[in-house]
């Protein structure tokens, strides 16, 4: 058995242990988390009842981005498609986090897409991440990205992050809040670029250790979710590849405690002196921890081809 297979088997075992352990504890879900989960489940229910197109159009923000596989405006994309898109989509949120001012949040969990071709039914499974924005009264879908993996035996119990860990709030005066938000986005953009540059230059082990949150959720194609810093470091440090990343977008909630960055990249694998390169889209969700530093709480890389 190769080292890579041993690592993958170990991570899969840790994933199941984490799931089973979390199921031993119950949480009373607060309203601010319940609201974003309700919106996510509302989308899933509509996808089953009225189809994928209508479901997406009912929740997408006017600037919302989906990946097909390149990033495109979601509303423009779905408006060009026929109403009767084949296949059914189901998904179940298992984790959520919301900013202190309750204007930015994300949900993630397993999905199944069931399709039929010439009478043959196929089911594609994986993990999705949705970024939600609440500018008015309703949560709207700002970004949606997913990876593929084998179907899991069961759905983990839902958990959520406590958004009040850092205690930051939006400034009362609008012009101050806007300036603080702008400054925070510049800092997070520089932080993401620093992270990208360090990884690209091969300083992977120390960079992962410094930037990953203890509660990191790592999502990679054809892998079950990797939960927690120790399993994530084990997986990432076992990858003998070359990385190249480029930041394209950053956003931070007005409360300056939760944000996300997106971009593109390439992963080059060298096997028997032969290089194989795969282009990817990345999404990183960042939370400002009690130390005042931005840390990555979710990292997903999905194939861009």
N, C-alpha and C positions, 0 to 999 in steps of 0.2 A: 504494500500500500504506500503510495507516494505521500510526501509531507503535506502537499496541498490537500489531498483527500482526507488526511488525518485532521487537518485544521477545519475543513468544512464539516466533517462528522462531529468534531468537538463543538463547533458553533451551533450546529443543529440541536445537539443535546442541551447546550446552555439555553437556547431559545425555548425549548420545551420546559426546562426546569423553571425558567423565569415566568413563563405563562402559568404553570401549575402553582407556583408560589404566589403570584398575584391573585389567583382565584381564591386563595385562602382568606383574603381580606376584602371587605366590601367598603364602598365609598358612598357618602351622601353627596350626590352631584348638585352643585350650586346652580342657580338660575343662569348665570352668565355662560356656564359650560353647557347647560341643558339647551339653551337657545341655539347655539351653533350646531350642536348635535342634531337637534330637531330639523334644522335647515338641511343638513347633510342627508338625513333619513328621508326628508320630504322629497329631495332630489331623486333618491334611489327608488322611492315608491312611485314617483311619476314616470321614471324610466320604465318600470314594469307595466304601468297602466296605459301610458300614452306614447311611449317610445322614447328612444335616446335623444332625438332631435328636440322635441318639445321640452324634455327634462332639462337639457342644457340651456336652451333659450330662456327657460323660466328662472334661472338662477345666475346666469352670467352677468358680470359687470360689463359696461360698455367697452372697457379696455381690457377685458378678461382674456387671458392667453391659454390656449391649449396646444398640445404638441402632436403633430401628425406627419412625420416625427419632428419636423422643424416647428418652432414656435410661430403660431398664427393667431390673429384675432378670432376668438371663438364665435362671436355672433356672426361675423362675416362668413366664416367657414360653414356654419350650420345652415345659414339662410340659403346657401347655394345647393344644399343637399335635398333630395326628395324627402317627403314626410314619412314615408314607410321605410326607414333605414332597417335593413334586416338585422336580426339578432336581438338578444335581450341582455341587459346589463344589471347586475345586482352587486351591491357593496355594503359593507358594514363598518362603521367607524369604531376603532378600538382605543384610540387615543386622541386627545384634543388639548390645545393650549390657547390661551387668550391673553392679549395685552392688558395692562392695568386699566387703560381707559376703555377697554372693550370695543375697540374699532378694528383690530387686526387679530386674526386667529388662524389656526390650521387644524385640519382633521386628517387622520390616516387610518388605514385598515385594509383588509383583504377585499378583492373584487373577483367576480366571475363574469365572463362574457360568453354567452352561449350562442353559437351560430349554426347554420345549416347550409350545406353545399351539395347539391345533387342527392339529396336525401340522407346525407351523412352528417350527423350532429357532432359538433366539436365544442369543447369547453376550454377556454383559455383563462387561467387564473393568475393572480399577482397581487401587488400591493399598490395602493394609490396614495397620493398626497394632494390635498386641496388647500389652497390659500384663500381665506375669506376676508373681505373688507366690509365694514359697516359704516357707510357714510351717512345714512339716514336711519331708518328704523329696521331694515332687513339686512341680513348678511347676504353679500353678493360674491359670486365666485370670481376671483381675480386670477387664479392660476391652477392648472390641473395637470399633474404628471404622474406617470406610473411605471412600474417595472413588472416583468413576468417572473413567476416562480411556480413550482408545483402546488397543487391544491393541498391545503392543510387539513388535518383530520378534524379539527374543531376550531371555532372562533374564540380567541382569547376574551376574557372579561374586560369590559371597558374601564380605562383609567384616564386620569387627566392630571395636568400640571397645575400647581398652585401659582396663579399669576401675580400674587402679591409679595413674592419673595424679596424683590428689590425695593418696592415701595415708592416708585417714581410715579408722578402724576402729570397730566397735561397742565400747562400754565393757564391761568384764568384768562389773561388778555391774549386775543388771537394773534397779534403781531409778534408777541414774545414766543408763543407756542410754535408759530410757523418758523421763526428763526432757530429755535432750539431743535425742532425736527430736522430742518435743513442741515444744521451742524452735525447732528447725530447720523444722518445719512452719509455725509462726507466721511465721518470717522469709520462707519461700518464699511463703506466702499473701500477705504484704504486698508482696513483690517482684512477684508476678503482678498484684496489684491496682494497683500503681504502673505497671506496663507497660500494663495495660488502660486506666487513666485517661489516660496520656500519649497513647496512640493515639486514644482517644475525643476528646481535646481537640485533635487535629490535629497533634500534634508527632511525626509519623510518621518522618521521615527520621533525626533524631537518636536517636529511641528504638530504631529497628531497629538502627542502628549500634552502640548501646551494649549491647543485650540479646541479640542473636543471636550464637551461637557461630560460630567459623570453620568448624566442621564441620556447620552446620545442614542439616537435611533438611526442606524446605518442601513440603507436600502441599496442593494446592488442587484443587477439583473441575474436571474436564475438562482438567487439565494433567498432563503427565508430571512425575515428581518433580524438584524443583529442588534440586540438591546444591551446597553450599558457600555461603559468606557473600556473595561478590561477585555471583553469579547471583541469589541471593535478594533482595539489595538492589535489583538492576536491575529485577526483576519487581515487587516491592512498591512501589517508588517510582514505577512507571509506572501504578499503579492510582489513578484519580481518583474516589475513593469516600469515603463517610463511614462510620466504624466506631462501634459501641457494644458493649462487652463487660461480662459480669458473671460473676465467679468463683463456682463452686459447690462445689468439692472440691479438697483438696490432700492429698498423701501424700509422705512422705520415708522412704527406707530408714533403718534404725537406724544404718548407717554414715555417714549424713548427707552422702553425696556424689552421690546420684541421687534424683530425685523427679519428680512429675508434678502438673499442675493441669488441671482441667476446668472448663467453664462454657458459657454461652450468649452469643449476640451477634446483631447484625444488621449487614448491609452494605447501604448505600444508594447506589445509582448514579443520577446525574443526567444525563439525556440530553434535550436540547432542552427544558429547564426542567421535565421530567417526572421525578419521583422513583420509583424502583423499589427496594423493600426485600426482602432475602432474610434469613431467620433461619437461624442456623448453630449447630452444636455445635462446641466447640473442645477440643482436647487438646494440651497442651504438655509435652514432656519436658525436664527441666532437669538439668544436671550442674554441680556445683561445680568450677570450674576451679582451676588452680594459683594463680591470683591471689586465690582465696578468694571470688570472686563467682559467683552463680548465672547461668548462661547457657543459652539455649534451644538444645537440640541437635536437637529435632524439633518441628515445628508443623504440625498438621493441622486444617483447618476443613472440616466436612461439612454439607451442607444439612440443615435440621431440618424440612423440609416437603416 
